[in-house]
Amino acid sequence: MGVISWIILGLLAGAVAKLLLPGRDPGGLIGTTLIGVAGAFIGGWISARWLGHPIPKHFYDGATWAAAIGGSLVLLIAYRILFGNSRD
């Protein structure tokens, strides 16, 4: 998968993470989508590096999606913990 595919996957993973964790985010829509893109990259890297699941050449691999959504969820939770009260 190329970088553009990871960005698209990250945008979709950020949207899914937002659906799984509803509520107010400190960064709004733009922050959530950027967290999704970063989460996709980090989730894919962790999956390839430490979990022994190499990054496939196709876009529709379930493990890649799970890693991207998992990475997005972890980053979204960390972002809410660190900056959760900045929007009040």
Secondary structure, 3 states (H helix, E strand, C coil): CCHHHHHHHHHHHHHHHHHHCCCCCCCHHHHHHHHHHHHHHHHHHHHHHCCCCCCCCCCCCHHHHHHHHHHHHHHHHHHHHHHCCCCC
